[in-house]
Amino acid sequence: EPEVTQTPSHQVTQMGQEVILRCVPISNHLYFYWYRQILGQKVEFLVSFYNNEISEKSEIFDDQFSVERPDGSNFTLKIRSTKLEDSAMYFCASARAGVNIQYFGAGTRLSVL
Amino acid sequence: QKEVEQNSGPLSVPEGAIASLNCTYSDRGSQSFFWYRQYSGKSPELIMFIYSNGDKEDGRFTAQLNKASQYVSLLIRDSQPSDSATYLCAVKGNTDKLIFGTGTRLQVFP
C-alpha cells in the first residue's frame, strides 16, 4: 500500500541552525501539507501546497518557514533559524485530487537544543 | 477561532464492549469530518471519514454526524486491547486544512 515517507525520523539541531525536513508524498497525490504536534498537544496545521504554490498557511508558518517541491517526488519544509519552541513532531500529509482525504507520514521528531 | 472539542479521557472500557467517542465543532460551515487513531509516538492513521448527516459503518467502526447539533461521534464495537490509542477528531471547512481536537485517549482492558 502506498504511503507517505518522511526523513529523517529524528533530527537534533542547535538553536539558530537551519533544518530541512523531507517528505515523499504518495505518487498520484497532488495536495501536500505540513502539520506539527508539540508533545502532549494537538496536531496543528502549518501549510498546504498545490500546483507548486502555497494555498494556505497558518499563523505559525511565519517567515522562518518555507516549503518547496524541488522535483517531482519530494516536498520539503525548511526552518531557517530554529528556536527551542520549534521542537515538535512534524507530519507531512498528502491527498489526491477530488478526494480530500489526507494520509500522514510517520513524522520527523525535531529536537532543538 | 474555529475549534474542535474532545474529552481528553481516558475512556476505559472492557474488552468486547462498545467504546463511544464524541467530538463537537464550532464552525457551522464545516464540510468533512475525520477520525484518526494515533498510537503513542506515532502519526495519525485514518479510521473513518463522514460527510453527510447520519451513520456510516465500516467493520467495527461507526461514525455518526449531526450537523444541526455540530457533533460527530465514533463507535467502536467489540473493543480490543489493540484499539487502545488516542482518537483524534478532525474537521475540514471550506479550505483544505484539517482542524484537530486534542484527542480522546481510549484504554481497553482485558
Contacts between the chains, C-beta under 8 A, distances in Angstrom:
chain1	res1	chain2	res2	distance
A	31	B	96	6.3
A	33	B	96	7.3
A	33	B	97	7.4
A	33	B	98	8.0
A	35	B	98	7.6
A	41	B	102	7.4
A	42	B	88	7.9
A	42	B	100	5.0
A	42	B	101	6.6
A	42	B	102	4.7
A	42	B	103	7.0
A	43	B	44	6.4
A	43	B	88	6.6
A	43	B	90	7.7
A	43	B	98	7.7
A	43	B	100	4.2
A	44	B	100	7.4
A	45	B	97	4.2
A	45	B	98	6.4
A	45	B	99	7.0
A	48	B	95	7.6
A	48	B	96	4.8
A	48	B	97	6.0
A	50	B	96	7.8
A	55	B	95	7.8
A	55	B	96	6.6
A	56	B	95	5.3
A	56	B	96	6.5
A	56	B	97	5.8
A	58	B	97	7.4
A	89	B	43	7.8
A	91	B	43	5.5
A	91	B	44	7.1
A	95	B	96	7.5
A	100	B	32	6.2
A	100	B	92	6.3
A	100	B	96	6.2
A	101	B	34	7.6
A	101	B	46	6.6
A	101	B	49	6.0
A	102	B	34	7.9
A	102	B	46	7.8
A	102	B	98	6.2
A	103	B	46	6.6
A	104	B	36	7.7
A	104	B	43	4.5
A	104	B	44	4.9
A	104	B	45	7.3
A	104	B	46	7.9
A	105	B	43	6.3
A	106	B	42	7.1
A	106	B	43	5.1
A	107	B	42	7.7
A	107	B	43	4.8
